[in-house]
Amino acid sequence: MEPVAIESLRLLPDSIVLGTSILAFLGMSSTYAIMVGSMIEFMVIYRIFSGAIGGISPLGAGSDALHQVCQVGFHFPNKMRLSLFEFICVPSMFPSPVMFFLSAVVSYMISAMIQFKNEINTLGGNLATRTTVGVVMGFMFLFVVLSFRYSYGCENFGSLFLSLLLGCIMGVAVLYQNIALYGRSGVNILNLPMILTTEEQGKPMYVCAPS
């Protein structure tokens, strides 16, 4: 069970991108297609950050940074490694590529759910409870990943923690960018029926009949 859990955590960046892409394609969902585009944007942002910081002074390496368990992607018997994640990202100790990417994705999803708090409260039932549980589980997930990377010596704690904060900030920033570009419907990851205001509809709620 432990090797399976370790391998699952190691493959997380690639599996999340591939899984969301398959979901977007099979469901013909523009919301998840936008989310896949946002994941690619996170990778590009990371590459800019890591290039700028690495060019000044590489820092944040753990004691076993080059160990196989710290390397993302699919490993082959001939010691080759294939990673869609690292095709755009470049290996770096700060920001931690895995911590930055996963925290950005989680903060994007949590912020997207917060955008629909009125719809969640209006629908009632156990939807609000499930949403709260989802937020708590998201933070627990990030804690598990941080603990995993730190315990195996992939990066030091300072690098992981700062990467988490930076990723969360970028996740929220990209979410608001998508709202500006596509509207709230573009980030409706829960696929909720939307409550539209008169401002969003572009017309008044009541129209007076001619006298």
C-alpha positions in Angstrom: 0.0 0.0 0.0 2.8 2.4 0.9 4.6 2.2 -2.6 1.3 2.8 -4.3 0.6 5.9 -2.2 4.1 7.2 -2.8 3.8 6.6 -6.5 0.4 8.3 -6.6 1.8 11.4 -4.8 4.8 11.5 -7.2 2.6 11.4 -10.3 0.1 14.0 -9.0 1.0 16.9 -11.3 0.8 14.9 -14.5 -2.2 12.9 -13.5 -4.2 16.0 -12.6 -3.5 17.7 -15.9 -4.2 14.5 -17.9 -7.3 13.7 -15.8 -8.8 17.2 -16.2 -8.1 17.2 -19.9 -9.9 13.9 -20.4 -12.8 15.1 -18.3 -13.0 18.3 -20.4 -12.9 16.4 -23.7 -15.4 13.6 -22.7 -17.8 16.1 -21.1 -17.4 18.8 -23.8 -17.1 21.2 -20.8 -15.8 24.7 -21.5 -15.3 25.2 -17.7 -12.9 22.3 -17.4 -11.2 23.3 -20.7 -10.6 26.8 -19.2 -9.2 25.0 -16.1 -6.8 23.0 -18.2 -5.7 26.2 -19.9 -5.2 27.7 -16.4 -3.0 24.7 -15.4 -0.8 25.4 -18.4 -0.7 29.0 -17.4 0.5 28.0 -13.9 3.3 26.1 -15.5 4.4 29.0 -17.6 4.2 31.4 -14.6 6.3 28.9 -12.6 8.9 28.7 -15.4 9.2 32.5 -15.3 9.6 32.6 -11.5 12.1 29.7 -11.4 14.1 31.2 -14.2 14.3 34.6 -12.6 15.1 33.2 -9.1 17.4 30.5 -10.3 19.4 33.0 -12.4 20.1 35.0 -9.2 20.9 32.2 -6.7 19.6 28.6 -6.7 18.3 27.8 -3.2 15.9 25.5 -1.3 17.3 22.1 -2.2 16.6 19.2 0.2 19.0 16.6 1.2 17.7 14.0 -1.3 16.5 16.4 -4.1 17.7 14.1 -6.9 16.2 10.9 -5.4 13.7 9.1 -7.7 10.8 9.6 -5.3 11.2 13.4 -5.7 11.1 13.3 -9.5 7.7 13.7 -11.2 6.6 11.8 -14.3 6.5 8.3 -15.5 9.7 6.2 -15.0 10.7 3.4 -17.3 13.0 0.4 -16.7 15.8 2.0 -18.8 15.8 5.0 -16.4 14.1 7.3 -18.8 11.4 9.6 -17.5 8.4 11.2 -19.2 6.6 14.1 -17.7 4.1 16.5 -19.4 4.5 18.7 -16.3 8.3 19.1 -16.8 7.8 19.6 -20.6 6.8 23.2 -19.7 8.3 23.5 -16.2 12.0 23.3 -15.5 13.4 21.4 -12.4 14.0 23.9 -9.6 14.2 23.9 -5.9 12.5 27.3 -5.5 9.7 27.6 -6.1 9.0 23.9 -5.6 7.4 22.9 -8.9 5.1 20.4 -7.4 4.1 22.5 -4.4 3.6 25.6 -6.5 1.5 23.9 -9.1 -0.8 21.9 -6.7 -1.4 24.8 -4.4 -2.3 27.0 -7.4 -4.8 24.4 -8.6 -6.3 23.9 -5.2 -6.6 27.6 -4.5 -8.2 28.1 -7.9 -10.8 25.5 -7.2 -11.6 26.8 -3.7 -11.8 30.4 -4.9 -14.1 29.2 -7.7 -16.5 27.6 -5.2 -16.4 30.8 -3.1 -17.6 32.8 -6.1 -20.8 30.8 -6.0 -21.6 31.1 -2.3 -25.0 32.7 -3.1 -26.0 29.8 -5.3 -24.8 27.3 -2.8 -26.8 29.0 0.1 -29.9 29.3 -2.1 -29.9 25.6 -3.2 -29.5 24.6 0.5 -29.5 21.0 1.4 -26.2 19.4 2.1 -24.4 21.3 -0.7 -23.0 23.9 1.7 -21.7 21.2 4.0 -20.1 19.3 1.1 -18.5 22.5 -0.1 -17.0 23.2 3.3 -15.7 19.7 3.6 -14.2 20.1 0.1 -12.3 23.3 1.2 -11.0 21.5 4.4 -9.9 18.5 2.4 -8.2 20.8 -0.1 -6.0 22.3 2.6 -5.4 18.8 4.2 -4.3 17.6 0.7 -1.7 20.4 0.5 -0.5 19.6 4.0 0.0 16.0 3.0 1.9 16.9 -0.1 4.1 19.4 1.8 4.8 16.7 4.5 5.6 14.1 1.8 8.1 16.4 0.0 9.7 17.5 3.2 10.0 14.1 4.8 11.7 12.6 1.7 14.1 15.6 1.5 12.9 16.9 -1.9 13.0 20.5 -0.8 13.6 22.3 2.5 10.6 23.5 4.6 11.1 27.2 3.7 11.1 26.5 0.0 7.9 24.4 0.3 6.0 26.8 2.5 6.9 29.9 0.3 6.0 27.9 -2.8 2.6 27.0 -1.3 1.9 30.7 -0.5 3.0 31.8 -4.0 0.9 29.1 -5.6 -2.2 30.1 -3.7 -1.7 33.8 -4.7 -1.3 32.8 -8.3 -4.4 30.5 -8.2 -6.6 33.3 -7.0 -5.1 35.8 -9.5 -5.7 33.5 -12.5 -9.3 32.8 -11.3 -10.1 36.5 -11.4 -8.4 36.8 -14.7 -10.7 34.1 -16.1 -13.8 35.8 -14.6 -12.8 39.0 -16.4 -12.3 37.1 -19.6 -15.1 34.5 -19.6 -17.5 35.6 -16.8 -18.5 33.6 -13.8 -19.8 30.8 -16.0 -16.3 30.1 -17.1 -15.2 29.1 -13.6 -18.4 27.3 -12.6 -16.6 24.0 -11.8 -19.5 22.8 -9.7 -21.8 23.2 -12.7 -24.4 25.1 -10.5 -27.4 26.9 -11.9 -26.4 30.6 -11.7 -28.2 33.5 -10.1 -27.9 36.4 -12.5 -28.2 40.0 -11.3 -29.7 42.7 -13.4 -26.2 44.1 -14.0 -25.0 40.7 -15.4 -28.1 40.4 -17.6 -27.7 44.0 -18.8 -31.4 44.8 -18.5 -33.7 45.9 -15.7 -35.6 43.4 -13.6 -39.0 45.1 -14.2 -40.2 46.7 -17.4 -43.0 49.2 -17.2 -45.8 48.7 -19.8 -46.8 51.6 -21.9 -49.7 53.6 -20.5 
